[in-house]
Amino acid sequence: MIKKRQDCTFLFLTKKIDRFIKCIPNDWNNGYNNVVVGCTIENQKNADYKLSIFKDLPIKHKCYSPTIITKY
C-alpha cells in the first residue's frame, strides 16, 4: 500500500528503533521516498543509545522527537 500511494507521505514513529532493521520489507533498500521514520527519545541515556543506531539505518527521511515525561 505504501509503495502504491506515492501521493501520500507516511510517518512512522517508534520507541524501538533498535528493532527497525528486522521489520523492513525486502525491497526497502535505502527506504521509500514517501516514508519518514521517527525515533522518540525519552532521556539522555536513550538518546545516546538510540541515535547511535538511528544514524546508520537505511532511511531516506529521518526525524526524532524528544518525549517529555511529566509527573502529576
C-alpha positions in Angstrom: 0.0 0.0 0.0 2.8 2.4 0.9 4.6 2.0 -2.4 1.3 2.3 -4.3 0.3 5.6 -2.6 3.2 7.8 -3.7 0.8 10.8 -3.3 0.8 10.3 0.4 3.6 10.6 3.0 3.7 8.0 5.7 5.2 8.8 9.1 6.3 6.0 11.4 7.3 6.9 15.0 8.9 4.3 17.1 10.5 3.9 20.5 12.1 0.7 19.4 14.4 1.9 16.7 16.8 -1.0 17.5 14.2 -3.4 16.0 13.7 -1.4 12.8 16.1 -3.3 10.6 14.2 -6.6 11.5 10.9 -5.1 10.4 11.5 -3.6 7.0 10.4 -5.2 3.7 12.9 -7.0 1.4 12.7 -4.2 -1.2 13.4 -1.4 1.3 17.0 -0.7 0.1 17.6 2.8 1.4 13.9 3.5 2.1 10.9 4.7 0.2 10.6 8.3 -0.9 7.3 8.7 0.8 8.2 7.4 4.2 9.5 9.3 7.1 10.8 7.3 10.1 10.9 9.0 13.5 12.6 7.9 16.7 11.4 9.0 20.1 13.9 9.9 22.7 13.0 9.8 26.4 16.2 10.9 28.1 19.9 11.4 27.5 20.8 7.7 28.1 18.3 6.6 25.5 19.4 9.4 23.1 23.0 8.2 23.3 21.9 4.6 22.6 19.1 5.1 20.0 20.7 7.9 18.0 23.9 5.8 17.6 21.7 3.2 15.9 19.4 5.6 14.1 22.1 7.5 12.3 23.3 4.4 10.4 19.9 2.9 9.4 18.9 2.9 5.7 16.2 5.6 5.9 15.9 8.4 3.4 13.9 10.7 5.6 14.5 10.7 9.4 13.2 12.7 12.3 13.4 12.4 16.0 11.1 13.5 18.8 12.0 14.2 22.4 9.5 12.8 24.8 8.7 14.9 27.8 7.8 12.9 30.8 5.7 14.8 33.4 4.7 13.6 36.8 1.4 14.9 38.3 
